[in-house]
Amino acid sequence: MSQTNETVVDALFHDFDQTNAPGAAVTVIKDGKPLFAKGYGLADFEKKIPCTTNTNFRLASVTKQFTAMSVLILAEQGKLSLEDHLPRFFPEFPEYGKAIALHHLLTHTSGLPDYEDHIPQGTTIPLSDRDVLFILRHQSKTDFPPGSQFHYSNSSYALLALIVENVSGKTFPAFVKEKIFDPLGMTNSIVYVAGLSSVPNRAYGYANGKSGWEFCDQSVTSAILGDGGIYSSVADLFKWDQALYTEKLISLKMLADGFTAYSSQSDFKGSSYGYGWYVGKFRDMERIWHYGSTCGFSTKIERFPRRKLSVIVLTNRRNAEISPIVERLIELFW
């Protein structure tokens, strides 16, 4: 990588590269190698610990691709089918669940109500994936007929994590570790459960408030695992990215199924949705991507398989404007 490009990238992250502010980590992967990988700013504001390529950030919705992969692993093992419907896994689920298949959950076409809209007022104890199931069991219908529309749904991915547990007989964190993290050597990554596990090299989340940077690390939905509970680093996500070109986890056919556009549109113009991934085009080439946004963290991964190019940016800032930076990095390394 040229000195000029490094200078350009450093300039893009100037706002994050401060000694008194939460930061970011970035990697640009080309032809199987990390062309650029660097941390900026602080992972822990109070202790002044800097961000590095091994810093673990909460992935937020970038987690969904791991949840989807877990389901695809079980499908390839013949332990479930993507055409299975909810009552197979949750016999007590209301009548409306009979029309919802795993395929609908994976593609945000289930019509399930958003659990966020039904959290009881005054809730202070963090919700779990099982609490999401409880909320959905007390609804009477879907928002639209399953398969007829796209509506981004965290509810679906919370249920998928429970289904992985139901079918595998393991906890979701244990399954992801055994079937994804360990085989790929993602030794620092973790499905985080407060009180049961700790995050190594942890970045804490912050938001820019009236008095400057304020601690903003967890909310009442942060303990829900399937839709956003993974912590990982750009160093570990390099291994994940490279595995998606191989059959280390599932067959190439099953991978291709995951990267297929199943909806004609999504909540982002020019993109459809596969299994845990947005799918679109850039310069007439396949673009596979996802963002994450939650209390204290903003993340993004963009992949262009035909170019063997990927860009990953993780930050411990709420609502960080990282999409324009990612676009500049794509242009720079294209």
Secondary structure in CASP SS format (residue, H / E / C, confidence):
PFRMAT SS
TARGET T0000
AUTHOR 0000-0000-0000
METHOD secondary structure of the structure
MODEL  1
M C 1.00
S C 1.00
Q H 1.00
T H 1.00
N H 1.00
E H 1.00
T H 1.00
V H 1.00
V H 1.00
D H 1.00
A H 1.00
L H 1.00
F C 1.00
H C 1.00
D C 1.00
F C 1.00
D C 1.00
Q C 1.00
T C 1.00
N C 1.00
A C 1.00
P E 1.00
G C 1.00
A E 1.00
A E 1.00
V E 1.00
T E 1.00
V E 1.00
I E 1.00
K E 1.00
D C 1.00
G C 1.00
K E 1.00
P E 1.00
L E 1.00
F E 1.00
A E 1.00
K E 1.00
G E 1.00
Y E 1.00
G C 1.00
L E 1.00
A E 1.00
D E 1.00
F C 1.00
E C 1.00
K C 1.00
K C 1.00
I E 1.00
P E 1.00
C C 1.00
T C 1.00
T C 1.00
N C 1.00
T C 1.00
N E 1.00
F E 1.00
R E 1.00
L C 1.00
A H 1.00
S H 1.00
V H 1.00
T H 1.00
K H 1.00
Q H 1.00
F H 1.00
T H 1.00
A H 1.00
M H 1.00
S H 1.00
V H 1.00
L H 1.00
I H 1.00
L H 1.00
A H 1.00
E H 1.00
Q C 1.00
G C 1.00
K C 1.00
L C 1.00
S C 1.00
L C 1.00
E C 1.00
D C 1.00
H E 1.00
L H 1.00
P H 1.00
R H 1.00
F H 1.00
F C 1.00
P C 1.00
E C 1.00
F C 1.00
P C 1.00
E H 1.00
Y H 1.00
G H 1.00
K H 1.00
A H 1.00
I C 1.00
A E 1.00
L H 1.00
H H 1.00
H H 1.00
L H 1.00
L H 1.00
T C 1.00
H C 1.00
T C 1.00
S C 1.00
G C 1.00
L C 1.00
P C 1.00
D C 1.00
Y H 1.00
E H 1.00
D H 1.00
H H 1.00
I C 1.00
P C 1.00
Q C 1.00
G C 1.00
T C 1.00
T C 1.00
I C 1.00
P C 1.00
L C 1.00
S C 1.00
D H 1.00
R H 1.00
D H 1.00
V H 1.00
L H 1.00
F H 1.00
I H 1.00
L H 1.00
R H 1.00
H C 1.00
Q C 1.00
S C 1.00
K C 1.00
T C 1.00
D C 1.00
F C 1.00
P C 1.00
P C 1.00
G C 1.00
S C 1.00
Q C 1.00
F C 1.00
H C 1.00
Y C 1.00
S C 1.00
N H 1.00
S H 1.00
S H 1.00
Y H 1.00
A H 1.00
L H 1.00
L H 1.00
A H 1.00
L H 1.00
I H 1.00
V H 1.00
E H 1.00
N H 1.00
V H 1.00
S H 1.00
G C 1.00
K C 1.00
T C 1.00
F H 1.00
P H 1.00
A H 1.00
F H 1.00
V H 1.00
K H 1.00
E H 1.00
K H 1.00
I H 1.00
F H 1.00
D H 1.00
P H 1.00
L H 1.00
G C 1.00
M C 1.00
T C 1.00
N C 1.00
S C 1.00
I E 1.00
V E 1.00
Y C 1.00
V C 1.00
A C 1.00
G C 1.00
L C 1.00
S C 1.00
S C 1.00
V C 1.00
P C 1.00
N C 1.00
R E 1.00
A C 1.00
Y C 1.00
G C 1.00
Y E 1.00
A E 1.00
N E 1.00
G E 1.00
K C 1.00
S C 1.00
G E 1.00
W E 1.00
E E 1.00
F E 1.00
C C 1.00
D C 1.00
Q C 1.00
S C 1.00
V C 1.00
T C 1.00
S C 1.00
A C 1.00
I C 1.00
L C 1.00
G C 1.00
D C 1.00
G C 1.00
G C 1.00
I E 1.00
Y E 1.00
S E 1.00
S C 1.00
V H 1.00
A H 1.00
D H 1.00
L H 1.00
F H 1.00
K H 1.00
W H 1.00
D H 1.00
Q H 1.00
A H 1.00
L C 1.00
Y C 1.00
T C 1.00
E C 1.00
K C 1.00
L C 1.00
I C 1.00
S C 1.00
L H 1.00
K H 1.00
M H 1.00
L H 1.00
A H 1.00
D H 1.00
G H 1.00
F C 1.00
T C 1.00
A C 1.00
Y C 1.00
S C 1.00
S C 1.00
Q C 1.00
S C 1.00
D C 1.00
F C 1.00
K C 1.00
G C 1.00
S E 1.00
S E 1.00
Y E 1.00
G C 1.00
Y C 1.00
G C 1.00
W C 1.00
Y E 1.00
V E 1.00
G E 1.00
K E 1.00
F E 1.00
R C 1.00
D C 1.00
M E 1.00
E E 1.00
R E 1.00
I E 1.00
W E 1.00
H E 1.00
Y E 1.00
G E 1.00
S E 1.00
T E 1.00
C C 1.00
G C 1.00
F E 1.00
S E 1.00
T E 1.00
K E 1.00
I E 1.00
E E 1.00
R E 1.00
F E 1.00
P H 1.00
R H 1.00
R H 1.00
K C 1.00
L E 1.00
S E 1.00
V E 1.00
I E 1.00
V E 1.00
L E 1.00
T E 1.00
N C 1.00
R E 1.00
R C 1.00
N C 1.00
A C 1.00
E C 1.00
I C 1.00
S H 1.00
P H 1.00
I H 1.00
V H 1.00
E H 1.00
R H 1.00
L H 1.00
I H 1.00
E H 1.00
L H 1.00
F H 1.00
W C 1.00
END
